[in-house]
Amino acid sequence: MRYYPINLDVQNRECLVVGGGGVGERKVKTLLECGALVTVVTTDATQALQTLASERGISLKTREYEPSDMEGKFLVIGATDNEEVNETISKDAAERGLLCNIADRPAACNFVLPAIARQGDLLIAISTSNKSPAVARRIRQNLEKEFGPEYALLLNLMGAIRQKLLSESKSPEAHKKVFEQLLDDGLLEMIRDNRTRDVDGLLKDVLGNGYTWEELTL
């Protein structure tokens, strides 16, 4: 296994995207979803990026890339169609010890971006170690069918239960059996079928009074 799996926290961190075409636009949108502070440097920005600059506060610089653009950055993504510029971005990032990804150029990266299947806070990353993006895409499509929106609802509920238990000073180790019992007794299936009364009944049986779908998911 060449790549070390990791989920990176970019919340409120300065990130740079060089390139304002369709690829750059997708990278920017994903970074914004994760709460990053994004700067885009490009000679030609898509309309969507221009809109994001005015409505979502990304810093858009419509000019050629300069090495000084990396100052203060946590992560860098190169998404241009100019190989010379991409190589320069990779070299400049390496000299500064920055995390760097060059789109579709794994040899120029110190990290690669996986295909992602997502349902709310459930995030499943798929990597083929850059052997076949087509295979990664097919696996993602299959996972999106298997893991539907009920998983997002399940995670919201389980997270709320966990926070409530912690607020009651109950041992985290004791939580394990509680959560396993909820899953073993069909909580996911109840949520999938929108059987909220059954959910409330199960929560009461396992956790006691004060745990209902409505109270926990407000």
Backbone as JSON, one array per atom type, in Angstrom:
{
  "sequence": "MRYYPINLDVQNRECLVVGGGGVGERKVKTLLECGALVTVVTTDATQALQTLASERGISLKTREYEPSDMEGKFLVIGATDNEEVNETISKDAAERGLLCNIADRPAACNFVLPAIARQGDLLIAISTSNKSPAVARRIRQNLEKEFGPEYALLLNLMGAIRQKLLSESKSPEAHKKVFEQLLDDGLLEMIRDNRTRDVDGLLKDVLGNGYTWEELTL",
  "N": [[0.86, -1.2, 0.0], [0.78, 2.04, -1.02], [-0.18, 4.65, -0.4], [-0.95, 6.49, 2.49], [-3.86, 6.27, 4.31], [-6.02, 8.97, 5.15], [-8.09, 11.41, 6.77], [-8.43, 14.71, 6.23], [-8.43, 17.68, 8.09], [-9.53, 20.68, 7.06], [-10.81, 22.86, 7.95], [-11.27, 26.28, 8.23], [-8.7, 26.71, 7.29], [-6.1, 28.02, 5.23], [-6.19, 27.56, 1.82], [-4.91, 26.93, -1.43], [-5.84, 27.12, -4.8], [-4.76, 26.63, -7.99], [-5.7, 27.48, -11.1], [-8.61, 27.84, -12.96], [-10.58, 26.45, -14.35], [-12.98, 23.86, -15.24], [-12.09, 21.66, -13.65], [-10.63, 22.89, -11.58], [-12.73, 24.36, -10.48], [-14.36, 22.32, -9.4], [-12.64, 21.34, -7.4], [-12.46, 23.57, -5.75], [-15.12, 23.85, -4.85], [-15.42, 21.53, -3.3], [-13.51, 21.98, -1.29], [-14.63, 24.24, -0.09], [-16.99, 23.14, 0.94], [-15.9, 21.75, 2.99], [-15.16, 23.71, 4.71], [-12.89, 25.24, 4.22], [-10.65, 28.05, 3.72], [-10.43, 29.64, 0.81], [-8.22, 30.45, -1.82], [-8.05, 31.37, -5.18], [-6.13, 31.24, -8.05], [-6.0, 32.27, -11.3], [-5.99, 32.71, -14.85], [-8.29, 32.69, -16.21], [-11.35, 32.47, -15.08], [-14.12, 30.32, -14.35], [-17.64, 30.99, -14.71], [-19.0, 30.12, -12.47], [-17.01, 30.17, -10.49], [-16.53, 32.89, -10.37], [-18.95, 33.7, -9.34], [-18.84, 32.43, -6.85], [-16.79, 33.89, -5.74], [-18.01, 36.32, -5.26], [-20.2, 35.65, -3.71], [-19.53, 33.65, -1.84], [-17.15, 34.32, -0.77], [-14.58, 33.5, -1.64], [-11.15, 34.11, -2.43], [-10.34, 35.52, -5.36], [-7.96, 35.67, -7.8], [-7.21, 37.01, -10.74], [-4.9, 36.33, -12.64], [-1.54, 35.37, -13.66], [0.04, 32.55, -12.05], [2.06, 32.99, -9.14], [4.99, 32.34, -7.18], [4.81, 33.47, -4.62], [2.17, 33.23, -4.0], [1.83, 31.03, -2.45], [2.4, 31.62, 0.13], [1.7, 31.3, 3.54], [-0.13, 29.28, 3.15], [-1.87, 26.18, 3.68], [-2.49, 24.0, 2.15], [-2.17, 23.02, -1.26], [-3.48, 23.01, -4.53], [-2.98, 22.13, -7.81], [-4.45, 22.85, -10.84], [-4.24, 23.33, -13.57], [-4.0, 23.47, -17.21], [-1.5, 23.55, -18.11], [1.51, 22.12, -18.35], [4.07, 22.97, -17.6], [3.55, 25.0, -15.75], [2.2, 23.49, -13.81], [4.27, 21.78, -12.97], [5.96, 23.67, -11.84], [4.37, 24.59, -9.71], [4.23, 22.24, -8.16], [6.96, 21.91, -7.5], [7.48, 24.32, -6.09], [5.77, 24.0, -3.91], [6.84, 21.74, -2.7], [9.33, 22.69, -1.87], [8.52, 24.31, 0.19], [7.41, 22.6, 1.95], [4.7, 21.95, 1.77], [1.4, 20.5, 1.6], [0.46, 19.07, -1.42], [-1.39, 18.7, -4.38], [-1.54, 17.77, -7.7], [-3.72, 17.9, -10.28], [-4.57, 14.9, -11.84], [-1.94, 14.14, -12.09], [-0.21, 12.14, -10.57], [2.5, 11.63, -9.97], [3.52, 14.09, -9.44], [2.52, 14.81, -7.03], [2.17, 14.98, -3.4], [0.08, 13.95, -2.11], [-2.94, 12.22, -2.97], [-6.26, 12.53, -4.32], [-9.15, 10.84, -3.38], [-11.92, 9.04, -4.94], [-15.24, 9.83, -3.92], [-17.93, 8.71, -1.96], [-20.82, 9.92, -0.54], [-23.01, 10.51, 2.18], [-24.52, 12.77, 3.93], [-22.86, 13.08, 6.94], [-21.53, 10.75, 6.57], [-18.78, 9.53, 5.0], [-17.24, 7.96, 2.42], [-14.29, 6.97, 1.15], [-12.65, 6.15, -1.86], [-9.91, 4.57, -3.24], [-7.76, 3.66, -5.87], [-5.11, 3.69, -5.87], [-4.33, 5.28, -7.94], [-4.34, 3.62, -10.12], [-6.63, 3.1, -11.66], [-8.92, 5.35, -12.38], [-11.45, 4.93, -13.49], [-12.34, 2.51, -12.41], [-12.46, 3.24, -9.71], [-14.5, 5.14, -9.86], [-16.66, 3.52, -10.65], [-16.93, 1.87, -8.41], [-17.61, 3.82, -6.55], [-20.13, 4.6, -7.54], [-21.56, 2.25, -7.11], [-21.48, 2.1, -4.32], [-22.94, 4.35, -3.64], [-25.47, 3.53, -4.26], [-25.84, 1.5, -2.43], [-25.49, 2.66, 0.1], [-27.7, 4.66, 1.25], [-29.7, 7.72, 1.79], [-30.67, 7.23, 4.33], [-28.54, 6.62, 5.94], [-27.32, 9.04, 6.53], [-29.28, 10.17, 8.19], [-29.25, 8.26, 10.22], [-26.65, 8.63, 11.29], [-26.86, 11.26, 12.26], [-28.73, 10.88, 14.3], [-27.45, 8.96, 15.95], [-25.19, 10.41, 16.66], [-26.35, 12.46, 18.16], [-27.42, 10.98, 20.27], [-25.05, 10.03, 21.41], [-23.84, 12.43, 22.29], [-25.69, 13.2, 24.22], [-25.52, 11.11, 26.07], [-22.87, 11.45, 26.88], [-23.08, 13.92, 28.12], [-24.41, 13.21, 30.34], [-22.54, 12.11, 31.84], [-21.84, 9.47, 31.44], [-19.86, 6.55, 30.98], [-17.76, 6.42, 28.14], [-16.99, 3.88, 27.27], [-19.08, 2.3, 28.03], [-20.95, 3.0, 26.19], [-20.58, 1.58, 23.87], [-21.87, -0.98, 23.82], [-24.51, -0.14, 23.91], [-24.89, 1.23, 21.46], [-24.34, -0.82, 19.67], [-26.43, -2.54, 20.26], [-28.65, -1.03, 19.46], [-28.22, -0.97, 16.69], [-28.19, -3.7, 16.11], [-30.82, -4.33, 16.7], [-32.27, -3.25, 14.67], [-32.35, -0.46, 14.05], [-31.43, 1.05, 11.84], [-32.95, 0.01, 9.69], [-35.51, 0.75, 10.52], [-35.33, 3.52, 10.34], [-34.86, 3.79, 7.61], [-37.32, 2.97, 6.61], [-38.93, 4.93, 7.57], [-40.18, 4.62, 10.05], [-40.96, 6.05, 12.58], [-42.25, 5.79, 15.05], [-41.56, 3.21, 15.81], [-38.84, 3.59, 16.04], [-38.78, 5.35, 18.26], [-39.8, 3.61, 20.18], [-37.81, 1.65, 20.31], [-35.62, 3.21, 21.15], [-36.51, 3.94, 23.7], [-36.68, 1.43, 24.95], [-33.99, 0.66, 24.99], [-32.56, 2.85, 25.98], [-34.12, 4.24, 27.78], [-36.37, 6.72, 29.24], [-36.67, 10.04, 27.78], [-35.3, 9.91, 25.45], [-36.06, 10.41, 22.33], [-36.94, 10.38, 18.83], [-37.77, 12.93, 17.89], [-36.89, 14.72, 19.91], [-34.15, 14.34, 19.87], [-33.31, 15.01, 17.32], [-33.93, 17.61, 16.73]],
  "CA": [[0.0, 0.0, 0.0], [1.66, 3.21, -1.14], [-0.73, 5.87, 0.18], [-1.44, 6.4, 3.86], [-5.22, 6.84, 4.34], [-6.18, 10.04, 6.14], [-9.13, 12.42, 6.57], [-7.73, 15.95, 6.54], [-9.25, 18.79, 8.57], [-9.13, 21.95, 6.45], [-11.7, 23.9, 8.48], [-10.63, 27.58, 8.5], [-7.3, 26.72, 6.86], [-5.87, 28.68, 3.94], [-5.88, 26.63, 0.74], [-4.7, 27.57, -2.73], [-6.13, 26.37, -6.03], [-4.26, 27.32, -9.18], [-6.46, 26.99, -12.24], [-10.0, 28.19, -12.77], [-11.48, 25.77, -15.27], [-13.93, 22.95, -14.61], [-11.44, 20.87, -12.61], [-10.39, 23.79, -10.45], [-14.03, 24.68, -9.88], [-14.77, 21.19, -8.55], [-11.78, 21.3, -6.22], [-12.84, 24.7, -4.9], [-16.41, 23.56, -4.21], [-15.21, 20.53, -2.25], [-12.82, 22.65, -0.18], [-15.6, 25.1, 0.6], [-17.88, 22.27, 1.71], [-15.16, 21.32, 4.19], [-14.89, 24.87, 5.55], [-11.58, 25.85, 3.95], [-10.54, 29.43, 3.23], [-9.87, 29.31, -0.5], [-7.71, 31.44, -2.78], [-7.94, 30.82, -6.53], [-5.32, 32.03, -8.98], [-6.26, 31.79, -12.64], [-6.13, 33.76, -15.86], [-9.64, 32.61, -16.81], [-12.22, 31.8, -14.11], [-15.47, 29.98, -14.78], [-18.69, 31.85, -14.15], [-19.31, 29.64, -11.12], [-15.99, 30.67, -9.58], [-16.77, 34.32, -10.19], [-20.09, 33.8, -8.42], [-18.35, 32.05, -5.52], [-15.99, 35.0, -5.22], [-18.9, 37.4, -4.8], [-21.2, 35.19, -2.76], [-19.0, 32.76, -0.81], [-15.95, 34.92, -0.19], [-13.26, 33.01, -2.04], [-10.28, 35.14, -2.96], [-10.1, 35.2, -6.77], [-6.93, 36.52, -8.39], [-7.21, 36.71, -12.17], [-3.56, 36.6, -13.17], [-0.67, 34.2, -13.68], [0.51, 32.07, -10.75], [3.34, 33.47, -8.62], [5.39, 31.55, -6.01], [4.37, 34.12, -3.38], [0.79, 32.83, -3.72], [1.83, 29.93, -1.49], [2.7, 32.1, 1.49], [0.64, 31.14, 4.52], [-1.09, 28.26, 2.75], [-1.78, 24.86, 4.29], [-2.66, 22.99, 1.12], [-2.12, 23.58, -2.6], [-3.95, 22.16, -5.62], [-2.72, 22.62, -9.16], [-5.49, 22.35, -11.74], [-4.11, 24.03, -14.85], [-3.71, 22.59, -18.35], [-0.15, 23.9, -18.53], [2.41, 21.21, -17.64], [5.18, 23.73, -17.01], [3.03, 25.66, -14.54], [1.94, 22.44, -12.83], [5.56, 21.35, -12.43], [6.44, 24.75, -10.98], [3.56, 24.55, -8.5], [4.69, 21.08, -7.39], [8.31, 22.21, -7.0], [7.39, 25.38, -5.09], [5.12, 23.45, -2.73], [7.79, 20.83, -2.07], [10.35, 23.5, -1.2], [7.92, 24.91, 1.38], [6.87, 21.54, 2.79], [3.24, 22.04, 1.77], [0.61, 19.46, 0.97], [0.23, 19.49, -2.8], [-1.98, 17.78, -5.34], [-1.64, 18.25, -9.08], [-4.79, 17.1, -10.86], [-4.24, 13.89, -12.84], [-0.49, 13.98, -12.2], [0.17, 11.59, -9.26], [3.94, 11.71, -9.73], [3.83, 15.45, -8.99], [1.75, 15.06, -5.8], [2.5, 14.24, -2.19], [-1.15, 13.26, -1.72], [-3.9, 12.09, -4.06], [-7.64, 12.69, -3.9], [-9.94, 9.66, -3.72], [-13.33, 9.17, -5.29], [-15.98, 9.94, -2.66], [-19.37, 8.45, -1.84], [-21.17, 10.68, 0.65], [-24.37, 10.7, 2.66], [-24.38, 13.59, 5.13], [-21.54, 12.96, 7.57], [-20.89, 9.51, 6.15], [-17.87, 9.77, 3.89], [-16.52, 6.75, 2.04], [-13.28, 7.33, 0.15], [-12.21, 5.0, -2.67], [-8.66, 4.81, -3.96], [-7.14, 2.55, -6.58], [-3.7, 4.09, -5.95], [-4.17, 5.88, -9.26], [-4.27, 2.6, -11.18], [-7.77, 3.19, -12.56], [-10.03, 6.21, -11.96], [-12.72, 4.36, -13.94], [-12.74, 1.52, -11.41], [-12.85, 3.99, -8.52], [-15.79, 5.75, -10.16], [-17.68, 2.47, -10.65], [-17.13, 1.48, -7.01], [-18.37, 4.92, -5.92], [-21.51, 4.51, -7.98], [-22.17, 1.11, -6.42], [-21.62, 2.44, -2.91], [-24.01, 5.33, -3.52], [-26.72, 2.78, -4.29], [-25.94, 0.68, -1.21], [-25.57, 3.52, 1.29], [-28.63, 5.72, 0.89], [-29.86, 8.86, 2.71], [-30.96, 6.78, 5.69], [-27.3, 6.61, 6.72], [-27.13, 10.4, 7.05], [-30.2, 10.3, 9.32], [-28.75, 7.4, 11.29], [-25.51, 9.26, 11.93], [-27.34, 12.4, 13.04], [-29.36, 10.36, 15.51], [-26.43, 8.33, 16.8], [-24.35, 11.48, 17.22], [-27.12, 13.14, 19.21], [-27.47, 10.07, 21.42], [-23.72, 10.01, 22.01], [-23.64, 13.68, 23.02], [-26.56, 13.19, 25.41], [-24.92, 10.18, 27.02], [-21.66, 12.08, 27.43], [-23.51, 15.0, 29.02], [-24.89, 12.57, 31.57], [-21.32, 11.58, 32.48], [-21.76, 8.03, 31.32], [-18.58, 6.14, 30.43], [-17.77, 6.12, 26.7], [-16.86, 2.45, 27.07], [-20.42, 1.72, 28.19], [-21.76, 3.36, 25.03], [-20.37, 0.63, 22.79], [-22.92, -1.99, 23.83], [-25.76, 0.54, 23.61], [-24.97, 1.49, 20.03], [-24.41, -2.1, 18.98], [-27.78, -3.06, 20.45], [-29.54, -0.25, 18.59], [-28.03, -1.42, 15.31], [-28.61, -5.11, 16.02], [-32.28, -4.41, 16.81], [-32.92, -2.77, 13.46], [-32.54, 0.98, 13.99], [-31.23, 1.53, 10.47], [-34.1, -0.37, 8.87], [-36.64, 1.58, 10.95], [-35.13, 4.85, 9.77], [-35.04, 3.67, 6.16], [-38.75, 2.82, 6.33], [-39.62, 6.06, 8.19], [-41.0, 4.1, 11.15], [-40.5, 6.85, 13.72], [-42.78, 5.24, 16.3], [-40.72, 2.07, 16.16], [-37.57, 4.16, 16.5], [-38.98, 5.82, 19.64], [-39.96, 2.45, 21.05], [-36.49, 1.04, 20.49], [-34.81, 4.11, 21.98], [-36.98, 3.85, 25.09], [-36.3, 0.11, 25.47], [-32.54, 0.55, 25.18], [-31.97, 4.0, 26.68], [-35.01, 4.79, 28.79], [-37.11, 7.94, 28.92], [-35.88, 11.21, 27.41], [-34.64, 9.68, 24.16], [-37.01, 10.24, 21.24], [-36.48, 10.89, 17.54], [-38.02, 14.36, 17.78], [-36.04, 15.44, 20.85], [-32.74, 14.18, 19.53], [-32.96, 15.5, 15.98], [-34.37, 18.99, 16.54]],
  "C": [[0.89, 1.24, 0.0], [1.14, 4.42, -0.36], [-1.3, 5.62, 1.57], [-2.82, 7.03, 3.95], [-5.36, 7.88, 5.46], [-7.39, 10.9, 5.77], [-8.56, 13.73, 7.09], [-8.7, 17.05, 6.96], [-8.74, 20.09, 7.97], [-10.02, 23.1, 6.91], [-10.89, 25.14, 8.84], [-9.14, 27.6, 8.17], [-7.19, 27.32, 5.46], [-5.43, 27.66, 2.9], [-5.81, 27.38, -0.58], [-5.06, 26.62, -3.85], [-5.65, 27.21, -7.2], [-4.92, 26.69, -10.4], [-7.94, 27.19, -12.0], [-10.95, 27.6, -13.78], [-12.43, 24.83, -14.51], [-13.33, 22.13, -13.48], [-11.2, 21.72, -11.37], [-11.67, 24.13, -9.72], [-14.5, 23.57, -8.95], [-13.94, 21.11, -7.28], [-12.17, 22.39, -5.23], [-14.13, 24.39, -4.15], [-16.26, 22.55, -3.09], [-14.51, 21.14, -1.05], [-13.77, 23.53, 0.61], [-16.57, 24.29, 1.45], [-17.23, 21.83, 3.01], [-14.73, 22.5, 5.06], [-13.56, 25.54, 5.33], [-11.73, 27.31, 3.53], [-9.76, 29.35, 1.91], [-9.44, 30.54, -1.28], [-7.56, 30.74, -4.13], [-7.11, 31.79, -7.38], [-5.52, 31.45, -10.38], [-6.34, 32.97, -13.6], [-7.54, 33.78, -16.46], [-10.55, 31.8, -15.9], [-13.57, 31.47, -14.72], [-16.47, 30.94, -14.13], [-19.03, 31.43, -12.72], [-18.29, 30.14, -10.11], [-16.16, 32.17, -9.34], [-17.94, 34.55, -9.23], [-19.66, 33.46, -7.0], [-17.52, 33.17, -4.9], [-16.87, 36.09, -4.65], [-19.84, 36.95, -3.7], [-20.64, 34.34, -1.61], [-17.66, 33.23, -0.27], [-14.63, 34.29, -0.55], [-12.47, 34.19, -2.59], [-9.88, 34.75, -4.38], [-9.11, 36.21, -7.35], [-6.78, 36.14, -9.87], [-5.89, 37.17, -12.79], [-2.78, 35.29, -13.21], [-0.25, 33.83, -12.24], [1.87, 32.67, -10.41], [3.71, 32.65, -7.38], [4.91, 32.15, -4.69], [2.92, 33.77, -3.04], [0.72, 31.74, -2.66], [2.06, 30.38, -0.05], [1.48, 31.96, 2.39], [-0.37, 30.06, 4.2], [-0.81, 26.92, 3.45], [-1.76, 23.77, 3.24], [-2.73, 23.67, -0.25], [-2.64, 22.56, -3.61], [-3.65, 22.84, -6.94], [-3.72, 22.01, -10.13], [-5.45, 23.11, -13.06], [-3.89, 23.02, -15.96], [-2.32, 22.87, -18.92], [0.84, 23.07, -17.71], [3.55, 21.94, -16.96], [4.74, 24.41, -15.72], [2.78, 24.63, -13.45], [3.23, 21.96, -12.17], [6.13, 22.4, -11.48], [5.69, 24.77, -9.66], [4.03, 23.42, -7.59], [6.04, 21.35, -6.74], [8.25, 23.25, -5.88], [6.77, 24.87, -3.79], [6.07, 22.54, -1.97], [8.86, 21.6, -1.3], [9.83, 24.1, 0.11], [7.31, 23.88, 2.33], [5.36, 21.54, 2.87], [2.6, 20.78, 1.17], [0.23, 19.92, -0.43], [-0.35, 18.36, -3.63], [-2.04, 18.46, -6.69], [-2.63, 17.34, -9.79], [-4.28, 16.19, -11.97], [-2.74, 13.72, -13.07], [0.06, 13.43, -10.88], [1.66, 11.69, -8.95], [4.35, 13.07, -9.2], [3.15, 15.79, -7.66], [2.43, 14.42, -4.6], [1.24, 13.73, -1.49], [-2.07, 13.21, -2.94], [-5.31, 12.15, -3.49], [-8.47, 11.48, -4.32], [-11.27, 10.02, -4.33], [-14.12, 9.11, -3.98], [-17.44, 9.59, -2.84], [-19.8, 9.07, -0.51], [-22.67, 10.68, 0.91], [-24.28, 11.47, 3.98], [-22.98, 13.49, 5.68], [-20.86, 11.63, 7.29], [-20.06, 9.79, 4.91], [-17.08, 8.5, 3.62], [-15.57, 7.11, 0.91], [-12.78, 6.07, -0.55], [-10.94, 5.37, -3.42], [-8.2, 3.53, -4.64], [-5.63, 2.81, -6.73], [-3.34, 4.59, -7.34], [-3.98, 4.86, -10.38], [-5.42, 2.76, -12.16], [-8.87, 4.07, -11.98], [-11.39, 5.65, -12.37], [-13.23, 3.33, -12.95], [-13.2, 2.21, -10.13], [-14.23, 4.6, -8.69], [-16.91, 4.71, -10.11], [-17.97, 2.01, -9.22], [-17.93, 2.55, -6.28], [-19.85, 4.85, -6.28], [-22.25, 3.37, -7.29], [-22.42, 1.42, -4.95], [-22.76, 3.44, -2.7], [-25.39, 4.66, -3.57], [-26.93, 2.02, -2.98], [-26.15, 1.52, 0.04], [-26.41, 4.75, 0.95], [-28.75, 6.79, 1.95], [-30.2, 8.46, 4.13], [-29.7, 6.77, 6.56], [-26.98, 8.0, 7.28], [-28.03, 10.62, 8.26], [-29.74, 9.47, 10.5], [-27.6, 8.06, 12.03], [-25.92, 10.47, 12.76], [-27.94, 11.94, 14.36], [-28.33, 9.77, 16.46], [-25.51, 9.37, 17.43], [-25.05, 12.21, 18.34], [-27.23, 12.29, 20.47], [-26.14, 10.08, 22.15], [-23.47, 11.26, 22.83], [-24.48, 13.71, 24.3], [-26.0, 12.26, 26.48], [-23.69, 10.78, 27.68], [-22.02, 13.19, 28.41], [-24.02, 14.47, 30.34], [-23.76, 11.86, 32.3], [-21.28, 10.06, 32.47], [-20.48, 7.65, 30.58], [-18.67, 5.85, 28.94], [-17.67, 4.63, 26.41], [-18.21, 1.75, 27.17], [-21.29, 1.99, 26.97], [-21.7, 2.28, 23.95], [-21.51, -0.38, 22.7], [-24.27, -1.38, 23.47], [-25.92, 0.72, 22.11], [-25.06, 0.19, 19.23], [-25.81, -2.7, 19.09], [-28.78, -2.34, 19.56], [-29.45, -0.73, 17.15], [-28.51, -2.86, 15.13], [-30.13, -5.25, 16.02], [-33.02, -3.69, 15.69], [-33.14, -1.27, 13.34], [-32.41, 1.51, 12.56], [-32.44, 1.22, 9.59], [-35.33, 0.45, 9.23], [-36.54, 2.98, 10.35], [-35.36, 4.82, 8.26], [-36.52, 3.63, 5.78], [-39.6, 3.92, 6.97], [-40.58, 5.62, 9.3], [-40.59, 4.79, 12.45], [-41.04, 6.33, 15.05], [-41.96, 4.04, 16.77], [-39.35, 2.53, 16.66], [-37.69, 4.61, 17.96], [-39.12, 4.66, 20.61], [-38.63, 1.78, 21.34], [-35.61, 1.9, 21.38], [-35.21, 4.01, 23.44], [-36.56, 2.53, 25.71], [-34.82, 0.05, 25.82], [-31.99, 1.64, 26.09], [-32.84, 4.57, 27.79], [-35.7, 6.04, 28.32], [-36.16, 9.07, 28.55], [-35.14, 11.06, 26.1], [-35.71, 9.4, 23.11], [-36.42, 10.85, 19.97], [-36.6, 12.41, 17.47], [-37.07, 15.16, 18.68], [-34.58, 15.44, 20.42], [-32.35, 14.8, 18.2], [-33.47, 16.89, 15.71], [-33.19, 19.87, 16.12]]
}
